Amino acid sequence: MAGVGGEQYVSGLRAQRLAARRVERRRTARRGAMVVAASVVVAVGGATGVLSALDGHRPSDEAGPTVTSSPRLLPLPAVPPPTTASASPSPSVSASPKPRPAPSATRKRTKTVAAAPLLYRHPDSQVLDWVRAHPGDSRRAVIESRIADRPAAVWFADFTPSTITARVRAVTSAAAAQGRVPVVVPYAVPQRDCGGASDGGAPDLAAYDGWIDRFAAGLGSGEVVVILEPDAIAQSDCLSEGEQADRFASLARAGRVLKAADPKARVYYDAGHSDWNPAAEQASLLDQAGAASPRSSDGIFTNVSNFHRTADEIGYARQVLAALGGPASLGAVVDTSRNGNGAPADGEWCDPAGRKIGQAPTLNTHESRIDAYLWVKLPGESDGCKGSPGSFSAEYAYELAR
């Protein structure tokens, strides 16, 4: 029994030793695994550090838990579609968004610029009447594509108080329905054109003030450009000093009435053109007529019914604005309807030969303080030599357009 017991003791001792060795091997294996796992963690952390160094501090909208998984590339933000010129009014500025961290090098912000609104082309004009009535005329395609299809100003030159509100509203409401900006020309001040070819207007300033009130009632609430009384300031030297003062007071009132009736109306005052009155002299006259006050005015217009080159008019307009003073928001519009070849050397102004249409009408000039290039005088409408003043001449239109 003793021999059997010793063998059993030895066998048990061997078994214990084997079991101890197996436990030690397991411990060693676990320690190895932990070393490997630690190496992996270090490697992942190193890789993450490299990506962060290359990418800068990656932005996040809010604080979040520490990332323990492998790094992954974040999707790029959606790029908004480019804006194009549309018939919609300029969008209002929305409320400021919550601030976000600066974007990373891999995220680029796309800057969008609101497109300028489009000008309105009134469907009732002499050139369109001629195009519709002459489908077989060899000049029709040129006149239609280069003149009739372009937006132009709508003139209100007859003193008819009973109908003026409805007629203005017909233009402005049609433009608003298309989301476009009309250009309207009130032209009824007494003694307009100093007794020249375009003489006429209201019988007196009291009647004119009432006519302007009714004109303003037709503006509506949308954007509209008002070219207030061409020649009424630059060509006021035929009036006595007292008559000038009265006219200028009436024009200042007209601007206030128009802007009060429609806060989106932009009212521009007569600055003649670059070959008429010196800039300082013209600015003095404009100031007397209220053109420096934002209550009455958005600025000045030049070159209406004339032919001087756009570059000359831009320089002149800026000189007048500088001399006029007033807020920096005051700008200028230039009539480019017939200035493609500049003015005649001999100074001829009545339907002169050799002229051509100028830059297309636009509210986006890319020139500081120049708000628009407009076709105030419709090409083809006579100054009084190729027909009665304001009448349409297909011959002259074709000459300008070709």
LUMZADREN-825446 format. One record per residue (C-alpha): residue in one letter; x, y, z. Coordinates in steps of 0.1 Angstrom, whole numbers, plus 5000, padded with zeros to 4 digits. Layout:
N
aXYZ
...
! end
This chain:
402
m500050005000
a502950225009
g504450164974
v501150244957
g500750554979
g504150684969
e503450634932
q500250814937
y502051094955
v504651134927
s501851124901
g499951394919
l503051604923
r503751574885
a500151664878
q500451974900
r503652074882
l502052024848
a499052224859
a501252504872
r503152514839
r499952534819
v498752824841
e502053004836
r501852954798
r498353104798
r499553404818
t502453454794
a500053434764
r497753694779
r500653924786
g501753894749
a498253964737
m498054274759
v501454394744
v500154344709
a496854524717
a498754814732
s500954834700
v497754854679
v496355134700
v499555324697
a499555274659
v495955394656
g496655694677
g499755784656
a497755754624
t495055974639
g497656234648
v499056244613
l495556294598
s494856574622
a498156744614
l497356734577
d493756834581
g493957094608
h491457094636
r488456914621
p485257124628
s482256994645
d478857154651
e478857054688
a481156884714
g481056504712
p482656204728
t486256104721
v486455894690
t487855544697
s487255384664
s489455414633
p489355754617
r487255794586
l486856064559
l483856284564
p481656354534
l482056694517
p479256944522
a476656974494
v477557254470
p474657494463
p473757534426
p475057854410
t472658144410
t471558274376
a469658584366
s466058534374
a462858734373
s462558714411
p463159024432
s466459034452
p466258804481
s466058954515
v468858894540
s467858614562
a468658594600
s472358534608
p473058164612
k474658024643
p478458064642
r480457754632
p484057674635
a486357754607
p486257504578
s489057254573
a491357264543
t489256994526
r485957184530
k485457494508
r482657734512
t480857834480
k480158214479
t476958294461
v476058634448
a472558744442
a471858824406
a470659164396
p466959184388
l465959204352
l464459504335
y460959504321
r460059524284
h456659684279
p454659514251
d453059834240
s455560044220
q455860204186
v458759974176
l456759664185
d453759804166
w455859854135
v457359494138
r453859344140
a452659544111
h455559474088
p456259094087
g457659104052
d459959404056
s463659324050
r464559544079
r462259374103
a464659104117
v467359354126
i464959604142
e463159334161
s466259154175
r468359454183
i465759714194
a462259574199
d463359284221
r465259504245
p463759664276
a463260034273
a461660314293
v457960404291
w457260774288
f454260964301
a454461284282
d450761394280
f449061584307
t445961374314
p445261374352
s442161154348
t443960854333
i447560884345
t447160654376
a445660374356
r448260404328
v451160394352
r449560104371
a449159904339
v452959924334
t454059864370
s451559584377
a452559404345
a456259434354
a455559304389
a453659004375
q456858914357
g459158994386
r460859264365
v461759624371
p460059884349
v461560224339
v459060504338
v459560874327
p457261144340
y457561424315
a454961694321
v456661974340
p455462314328
q457562484301
r459462164294
d462162184267
c462062564270
g459662604241
g461562364219
a460362074198
s459061884229
d457362184244
g454262104265
g453361974299
a451062084327
p449662434325
d451262534359
l453162394388
a450062344410
a448562134382
y451861944379
d451961874416
g448461714414
w449561514383
i452561384402
d450361274431
r448261074407
f451360934389
a452760814422
a449460644430
g450060404401
l453560294412
g452360004433
s454859854459
g457459684437
e460859804424
v460660074397
v463160324383
v461760674378
i463560904354
l462161234367
e461661504340
p464561494314
d465961834307
a464061994336
i467162094355
a469962104329
q467762314306
s466262554331
d468162864320
c465162984300
l463463044333
s463763344355
e465463304389
g462163284406
e460663044381
q463762824385
a463262814423
d459662724420
r460362454395
f463162304416
a460862314447
s458162124427
l460761864415
a461961814451
r458361764462
a457861514433
g460761304445
r459361294480
v455861204468
l457160924445
k459360764472
a456660794499
a454160624476
d456460334468
p459560284491
k461060054465
a460960324438
r464360464428
v464060824416
y466860994395
y467261364387
d468361534355
a472161584352
g472261664315
h475361514299
s479061544298
d479161814271
w476562044287
n476962214321
p480162184341
a479861924369
a479962174397
e477362394381
q475062104374
a475561974410
s474462314423
l471262304403
l470561944413
d471062034450
q468362314447
a465962054432
g466461804461
a468661554444
a471061534473
s468361434498
p467661054501
r464061154509
s463661274473
s466461104454
d468460804446
g470860994424
i471061134389
f470761044352
t472861144322
n472861134284
v469061094279
s468261124242
n471961204236
f474961024221
h477961074244
r480060764251
t479460564282
a482960614296
d482560994293
e479260984310
i480560764339
g483361014345
y481061304344
a478361144366
r480961074393
q482161434392
v478561554396
l477961314425
a481161424442
a480261794439
l476561724449
g477461564482
g474661374499
p474961014511
a477260764494
s474260564483
l473360814456
g474260674422
a473760744385
v472160584355
v473360644319
d471260634288
t473160404263
s470360374237
r472160564209
n475760624221
g477560334203
n479460564181
g479660864204
a478361204197
p478761374163
a481761604160
d479661894148
g477361874179
e474261784159
w471561644182
c468561604160
d468561244146
p472161274135
a473561024109
g476260774117
r475060684152
k474360334165
i472760164195
g474960134226
q475259884255
a472259674263
p470159784292
t471159634326
l470959694363
n474459544368
t477159774355
h480159654376
e480960024379
s481060204413
r478160454417
i476760364383
d473460194390
a472360114355
y472660144318
l469160214304
w467460274271
v465560584281
k465160714246
l463960424224
p466160394193
g464260484162
e461960744179
s462761074162
d464161384179
g462061584154
c464061574122
k463161234107
g459561274119
s457561454146
p459261444180
g458761094195
s457360934164
f458960614152
s461160604121
a461960254108
e464560404085
y466360564115
a465960254137
y467460034110
e470360274106
l471060264143
a470759884147
r472559754117
! end
